[in-house]
Amino acid sequence: ESYQATTTRIGKGTQELRDVPQSITVVTERLIDDRNLDTLKDALHNTAGITFLAAEGGEEDIRLRGFSLQATGDVFVDGMRDPAFYERDSFNWDRLEVLRGSASMLFGRGSTGGAVNQVSKQPSLRNHREIALTGGEGEFLRTVADLSFATTDHSALRVNAMYNHADNYGNTVDKQGIAPAFRWGIGTPDDFTVSVYHLQNDNG
């Protein structure tokens, strides 16, 4: 609920930002929502040291401090490598974390530029429903839903979904995504989460 974050999950578990001896920028969900940041590229434009180079497949190579993140596998989802070249969407992000400096300190190998970690939204015991609708020129229409339900005193279900279509006067963007997650043992020593993420991307 704030622009400022005090913890990070880019390392080995959750830790305080002040305990990580490297520069970290956290793009929070509040900032993502307020600025309508739909993709990884849009979100990274809010951080320093990031540049983009055109790649052969139509996507853009992300470079941090001049070093390629895609080629070295330094793009992560919840701490797991996400090396594929595709346009990532922000509909299931709780935050985006950018670490500057040697990524091998945390992950064993990687570039000297740093790493990017996409943190997924987690179910919580707070019931809430949020639906956002955005429209614009070029037949642009985007709908995002974030639905959370507390099923018991220690378990919850959360479903995030997205539909995005734009003609863009010939440069079509058409994608849909859904990410359900079920979590149990909340507030107990044994906390488990099972989740599925699906993104269908037809951008021509």
For each residue, the residues with C-beta under 8 A, 3 or more apart:
1: 30
2: 5 28 30
3: 28 30 31
4: 28
5: 2 8 17 26 28 95
6: 16 17
7: 14 15 16 17
8: 5 11 14 15 16 17 20 24 26 97
9: 13 14 78 79 97 117 119
10: 20 24 76 79 97 99 106 115 117
11: 8 15 20 106
12: 15 106
13: 9
14: 7 8 9
15: 7 8 11 12 19 20
16: 6 7 8 19 20
17: 5 6 7 8 20 24 26
18:
19: 15 16
20: 8 10 11 15 16 17 24 99
21:
22: 99 100 101 105 114
23: 99 100 101
24: 8 10 17 20 97 98 99 100
25: 47 48 97 98 100
26: 5 8 17 95 96 97 98
27: 31 32 37 43 46 47 95 96 97 98
28: 2 3 4 5 31 32 95
29: 32 33 93 94 95 121
30: 1 2 3 33 34
31: 3 27 28 34 35 37 46
32: 27 28 29 35 37 43 90 93 95 96
33: 29 30 36 132
34: 30 31
35: 31 32 42 46
36: 33 134
37: 27 31 32 42 43 46 90
38: 42 89 90 142 164
39: 42 43 87 88 89 90
40: 43 44 62 75 87 88 90 96 116 118
41: 44 45 52 60 62 87
42: 35 37 38 39 45 90
43: 27 32 37 39 40 46 47 90 93 96
44: 40 41 47 50 62 96 98 116
45: 41 42 50
46: 27 31 35 37 43
47: 25 27 43 44 50 98
48: 25
49: 64 65 100 113 114
50: 44 45 47 62 63 64 98
51: 63 66
52: 41 60 61 62 63
53: 60 61 63
54: 60 61
55: 58 59 60 61 70 85
56:
57: 85
58: 55 203
59: 55 85 86 87
60: 41 52 53 54 55
61: 52 53 54 55 68 70 71
62: 40 41 44 50 52 68 69 70 75 116
63: 50 51 52 53 66 67 68 69 113
64: 49 50 67 69 74 98 100 111 113 114 115 116
65: 49 100 112 113 114
66: 51 63 113
67: 63 64 72 111 112 113 114
68: 61 62 63 71 72 111 113
69: 62 63 64 72 74 75 111 113 114 115 116
70: 55 61 62 73 74 75 83 85
71: 61 68 111
72: 67 68 69 103 109 110 111
73: 70 81 83 109 110
74: 64 69 70 103 107 110 111 113 114 115 116
75: 40 62 69 70 81 82 83 88 115 116 118
76: 10 79 80 81 82 107 115 116 117 118
77: 80 82 117 118 120 197
78: 9 117 118 119 120
79: 9 10 76 117
80: 76 77
81: 73 75 76
82: 75 76 77 88 118
83: 70 73 75
84:
85: 55 57 59 70
86: 59 199 201
87: 39 40 41 59 175 201 203
88: 39 40 75 82 118 199
89: 38 39 92 162 164 175 177 199 201
90: 32 37 38 39 40 42 43 93 96
91: 144 160 161 162 177 179
92: 89 120 121 160 162 177 179 197
93: 29 32 43 90 96 118 119 120 121
94: 29 119 120 121 122
95: 5 26 27 28 29 32 119
96: 26 27 32 40 43 44 90 93 116 117 118 119
97: 8 9 10 24 25 26 27 116 117 119
98: 24 25 26 27 44 47 50 64 114 115 116
99: 10 20 22 23 24 103 106 114 115 116 117
100: 22 23 24 25 49 64 65 113 114
101: 22 23 105 112 114
102: 105 110 112 114
103: 72 74 99 106 107 109 110 111 112 113 114 115
104: 107 108 109 110
105: 22 101 102
106: 10 11 12 99 103 115
107: 74 76 103 104 110 115
108: 104
109: 72 73 103 104
110: 72 73 74 102 103 104 107 115
111: 64 67 68 69 71 72 74 103 114
112: 65 67 101 102 103
113: 49 63 64 65 66 67 68 69 74 100 103
114: 22 49 64 65 67 69 74 98 99 100 101 102 103 111
115: 10 64 69 74 75 76 98 99 103 106 107 110
116: 40 44 62 64 69 74 75 76 96 97 98 99
117: 9 10 76 77 78 79 96 97 99
118: 40 75 76 77 78 82 88 93 96
119: 9 78 93 94 95 96 97
120: 77 78 92 93 94 179 181 195 197
121: 29 92 93 94 146 158 160 179 181
122: 94 158 181 183 193
123: 148 155 156 157 158 181 182 183 186 193
124: 148 150 156 158 183 186
125: 150 153 154 156 186 187
126: 148 150
127: 148 149 150
128: 146 147 148
129: 146 147 148
130: 145 146 147
131: 143 144 145 146
132: 33 142 143 144 145
133: 141 142 143
134: 36 140 141 142 143
135: 140 141 142
136: 140 166
137: 140
138: 166 167 168 169
139: 165 166 167 168
140: 134 135 136 137 165 166 167 168
141: 133 134 135 163 164 165 166
142: 38 132 133 134 135 162 163 164 165 166
143: 131 132 133 134 162 163 164
144: 91 131 132 160 161 162
145: 130 131 132 159 160 161 162
146: 121 128 129 130 131 158 159 160
147: 128 129 130 158 159 160
148: 123 124 126 127 128 129 156 157 158 159
149: 127 156 157 158
150: 124 125 126 127 153 155 156
151: 155 156 157
152: 155 184
153: 125 150
154: 125 184 185 186 187 188
155: 123 150 151 152 182 183 184 185 186
156: 123 124 125 148 149 150 151 182 183 186
157: 123 148 149 151 180 181 182 183
158: 121 122 123 124 146 147 148 149 180 181 182 183
159: 145 146 147 148 178 179 180 181
160: 91 92 121 144 145 146 147 177 178 179 180
161: 91 144 145 177 178 179
162: 89 91 92 142 143 144 145 175 176 177 178
163: 141 142 143 176
164: 38 89 141 142 143 173 174 175 176
165: 139 140 141 142 173 174
166: 136 138 139 140 141 142 172 173 174
167: 138 139 140 170 172
168: 138 139 140 171 172 173
169: 138
170: 167
171: 168 204
172: 166 167 168 202 203 204
173: 164 165 166 168 203
174: 164 165 166 202 203 204
175: 87 89 162 164 199 200 201 202 203
176: 162 163 164 199 200
177: 89 91 92 160 161 162 197 198 199 200
178: 159 160 161 162 196 198
179: 91 92 120 121 159 160 161 195 196 197 198
180: 157 158 159 160 195 196
181: 120 121 122 123 157 158 159 193 194 195 196
182: 123 155 156 157 158 193 194 195
183: 122 123 124 155 156 157 158 186 191 192 193 194
184: 152 154 155 191 192
185: 154 155 188 189 190 191 192
186: 123 124 125 154 155 156 183 191
187: 125 154 191
188: 154 185 191
189: 185
190: 185
191: 183 184 185 186 187 188
192: 183 184 185
193: 122 123 181 182 183
194: 181 182 183
195: 120 179 180 181 182
196: 178 179 180 181
197: 77 92 120 177 179
198: 177 178 179
199: 86 88 89 175 176 177
200: 175 176 177
201: 86 87 89 175
202: 172 174 175
203: 58 87 172 173 174 175
204: 171 172 174
